[in-house]
Amino acid sequence: MSYIRLNIIIQDAWRDRFEQVVEDCRRAGLLVEREMRTVGLVSGSIDSPLLDLLERVEGVGAIEIDRQVKALD
């Protein structure tokens, strides 16, 4: 399994159904780490082959892959 960390932006029109979108994301395979309802953002990780399912969840506006940044020594 190759898990990727990501942030999901919930569409403005779905903000009043935030919990429903988060639950649908969980059903698609997202391991939710943080829910930020006030800004319409959910962060977590998912097995990379399941990313297509997550993209089809109604209410998901955008998915941003979390890029690890390391400081140069």
Contact map, one row per residue, 1 for C-alpha under 8 A:
1110000000000000000000000000000000000000000000110000000000000000000000000
1111000000000000000000000000000000000000000000110000000000000000000000000
1111100000000000000000000000000000000000000011110000000000000000000000000
0111110000000000000000000000000000000000000011110000000000000000110000000
0011111000000000000000000000000000000000001111000000000000000000111000000
0001111100000000000000000000000000000000001111000000000000000011110000000
0000111110000000000000000000000000000000111100000000000000000011110000000
0000011111000000000000000000000000000000111000000000000000011111000000000
0000001111100000000000000000000000000001110000000000000000011110000000000
0000000111110110010010000000000000000001110000000000000000111100000000000
0000000011111110000000000000000000000001000000000000000000111100000000000
0000000001111110000000000000000000000001000000000000000000000000000000000
0000000000111111000000000000000000000000000000000000000000100000000000000
0000000001111111110010000000000000000000000000000000000000100000000000000
0000000001111111110000000000000000001001000000000000000000000000000000000
0000000000001111110000000000000000000000000000000000000000000000000000000
0000000000000111111110000000000000000000000000000000000000000000000000000
0000000001000111111111000000000000001001000000000000000000000000000000000
0000000000000000111111100000000000000000000000000000000000000000000000000
0000000000000000111111110000000000000000000000000000000000000000000000000
0000000001000100111111111000000000000000000000000000000011110000000000000
0000000000000000011111111100000000000000010000000000000000000000000000000
0000000000000000001111111110000000000000000000000000000000000000000000000
0000000000000000000111111111000000000000000000000000000010000000000000000
0000000000000000000011111111110000000000000000000000010010000000000000000
0000000000000000000001111111111100000000000000000000000000000000000000000
0000000000000000000000111111110000000000000000000000000000000000000000000
0000000000000000000000011111110000000000000000000100110010000000000000000
0000000000000000000000001111111000000000000001100100010000000000000000000
0000000000000000000000001111111100000000000111100000010000000000000000000
0000000000000000000000000100111110000000000111000000000000000000000000000
0000000000000000000000000100011111100000011110000000000000000000000000000
0000000000000000000000000000001111100000011110000000000000000000000000000
0000000000000000000000000000000111110000011100000000000000000000000000000
0000000000000000000000000000000111111000111000000000000000000000000000000
0000000000000000000000000000000001111111110000000000000000000000000000000
0000000000000010010000000000000000111111110000000000000000000000000000000
0000000000000000000000000000000000011111100000000000000000000000000000000
0000000000000000000000000000000000011111100000000000000000000000000000000
0000000011110010010000000000000000011111110000000000000000000000000000000
0000001111000000000000000000000000111111111000000000000000000000000000000
0000001111000000000001000000000111111001111100000000000000000000000000000
0000111100000000000000000000000111100000111110000000000000000000000000000
0000111000000000000000000000011111000000011111000000000000000000000000000
0011110000000000000000000000011110000000001111100000000000000000000000000
0011110000000000000000000000111000000000000111110110000000000000000000000
1111000000000000000000000000110000000000000011111110000000000000000000000
1111000000000000000000000000000000000000000001111110000000000000000000000
0000000000000000000000000000000000000000000000111111000000000000000000000
0000000000000000000000000001100000000000000001111111110000000000000000000
0000000000000000000000000000000000000000000001111111111000000000000000000
0000000000000000000000000000000000000000000000001111111100000000000000000
0000000000000000000000000001000000000000000000000111111110000000000000000
0000000000000000000000001001110000000000000000000111111110000000000000000
0000000000000000000000000000000000000000000000000011111110010110000000000
0000000000000000000000000000000000000000000000000001111111010000000000000
0000000000000000000010011001000000000000000000000000111111110000000000000
0000000000000000000010000000000000000000000000000000000111110000000000000
0000000001101100000010000000000000000000000000000000000011111000000000000
0000000111100000000010000000000000000000000000000000001111111110000000000
0000000111100000000000000000000000000000000000000000000000111110000000000
0000000111100000000000000000000000000000000000000000001000011111000000000
0000011110000000000000000000000000000000000000000000001000011111100000000
0000011100000000000000000000000000000000000000000000000000000111110000000
0001111000000000000000000000000000000000000000000000000000000011111000000
0001111000000000000000000000000000000000000000000000000000000001111100000
0000100000000000000000000000000000000000000000000000000000000000111110000
0000000000000000000000000000000000000000000000000000000000000000011111000
0000000000000000000000000000000000000000000000000000000000000000001111100
0000000000000000000000000000000000000000000000000000000000000000000111110
0000000000000000000000000000000000000000000000000000000000000000000011111
0000000000000000000000000000000000000000000000000000000000000000000001111
0000000000000000000000000000000000000000000000000000000000000000000000111
